[in-house]
Amino acid sequence: MQQSLFDFIEQYIILTEEEKKCITDLDIFRSVKKGTLLLSEGQCSRSSIFVLKGLIRTFYIVDGEEKTTEFYAEMEGISPPCVLSGLPSELYISCVEDAMISVSDPGMESEVFRKFPRFESLCRILSEQLLSKNQCNFDTYKTSSPEQRYLHLLKNRSDLLNRVPQHQLASYLGIKPQSLSRLRARLVKKKK
């Protein structure tokens, strides 16, 4: 697990042995089973999550219905809003697949940043990339039809089609599962 994290970090900076030891000594690696709820509405959490292997989903429950907001796959991280606000979460986080994750909190991060200031710069770069990606995803969602969103998903995240149950995928696209089935059938007919 830790080697996967080291390999990811080393895309940005070369780690020293001291930095690797610091990360290893933090005891941040966890194995979680498919279906595990990592966060529920009403819970307070100070934990940020980085996915090393597997798939994690964020969602809300609105009028008794799950509304999927994002899927986080390998080498993607999430800091739920409650980590910064200190308020109870309105968000759910669950494992779509068995997962290997790293878990950190602001206190732990501050200590590492104090010892190794360049980690703070790395985290800033990663945060900026995530913010940009999320803004593009939001803009695409807001300006696209369900068919366009599905085609965008096929082009940019096709791995989700085999990893995510249809009802969660439909929710992510902002449509009902039946509408997703019809949309898929319509696209198959267009290709013929």
N, C-alpha and C positions, 0 to 999 in steps of 0.2 A: 504494500500500500504506500509506504513512505517513498519508495523509489518513484512511483507514478507522480507523486507530488513534487519530488525533487526534479524530475524530468520536465514537468510543466514550468516550474519556477526558472529552470535553467534555459528556457526559451527567452528569458528576459535578462537574467543575471546569472553569473557562474557562482555557485555556492561554495563557501569555504567548508572545511571539515567541522570547524567550530559552529557554523550556522546550521549545518546538517544535524549535528549533535543536539543543538538547542531545540530544533523542530522535533526530533525524535523524543527528547526528554519531556516534551509538553504533554504527552499522552492524549493526543487529540484524535486518534484514529478509532473509528467505530464501524462495526458490521451491523447492518439492520436488514430485517426481513421485509419482503414484499407485503404491502398492506399496513405496515407500521405507521402510525400517526406520530410525526415528529413534533407537531404543534397543532393545537386545537383552538378554536375561538374561545376567548375568555382567559386563556393561559397567558402568563407573563413569561417572557423568555429573554435571555441575554445571549443566546447562541446564534452564531452565524454558521452556515453549513457550506462545505465545498465538496462536490461530488467527484469522487475518484473513479468509481465504477457504479453503473446502475442508472436509474432514472427516478427523479423526484418530481412531484407535481404540487403546485400551489393552487388553492381554490377557496372560494367563499361559498357559503350556503345562503341563498337568497330565496325567500318564500318556499323553503323546503327543498330547493333544487340546487345541486352543485353547479357552480360556475367556474370552470377551470381558467386560470389566468396565465399560467406558464408551465413549461416542462424544463427541468434542469438535468442535463445529461453530463457525461464525463467532462471533467475540467471546467465546470461551471459552478458558480457560487451564488448563494442567496443570503441576504441579511434581512430578515423580516422587519417591517416598520417598527414593531414593538421593541426591537433591540435598541433603537435610538430613542424612541419616545418614552419608553418605560411603562407604557399603558398596556392593558390587556390586549391580546391579539384579536383581530377580526378575521384573520386569515388561518387557513388550515394548510399544513404541509404533510404530505404522505408519500410513501415509497411505492412507486408503480412496479418496480422490480426490486429484487434483493440488491442491496447497495453497500458500497464501502464509502464512507464519508470521513471528512475531518471536521471537527467542531471546535470553534473558538469563541471567546467572549471579549468584550472591549478591554477589560483589565489585563487579560493575557496578551492581547495585541499590543497594548501600551507598553507592557514590560519588554516584549520582543523589540518593538520600535526603539525603545530606549537603549537596548543593548546593541541593536543592529539597525541604525537609521535608514539604511538603504532599503529595508523591507517596507518602510512607510512610503517611500517613493514608488516602489513596486506596486503596493496596494492602491496608491493614487492612480497610477497608470491603468491598472485593472478596473478600478471603479469608473474611470472615464470611458473606457472601452464598453463596459457594461451599460453605463448611462446612455451612450450613443446607440448601442444595439437596441436597448429598450425603447428609446425614442423612435427609432426607425420602425420597430415592430408595432408600436402604438399608432404611429402615423399610417402605416399600411393597413392596420385593422380598421381605423376610423374612416379611411378613404376608399375602401374596397368592398365589393359585393362578396357574399359568401363563396361564390365560385372563384373569384379572384383570390380570396384568402386561401382557399383550398389549393389552387394552382401555385400560389406562393409557397405554401407548405410543402408541396411536392418538389418544388425546385430547391428549397433551402433547408428543409428538415425532413426529408423523405424517410429517414430512419424511424421516425415516430409512427409511421403507418403500421409497422410490424411490432412495435413495442407497446402501443397504447390501445386499450379497449375502445371500440368505436364510440361508445357513449361519452367517454372523456374527450376524445378527439373532436366530436361534434360540439361539445360544450366549449372547447377551446376556440373553435371556429365561430361560435356564437349562434349555432343552429341546433335543431333537434336531430337525434340519430336517424329518424326516418328521412329528414331532409338531406342528410349526408348520403344516405343510400340512393336517393333519387338523383342527387347531384353526380355521384359516381357513375350511375347508369347513364345519365345524359352525356357525360364526358366520353364514356366508352362508345356510345352511338356516334358522337361527333367524329371520332377517330376512324370509323368505318367508312 
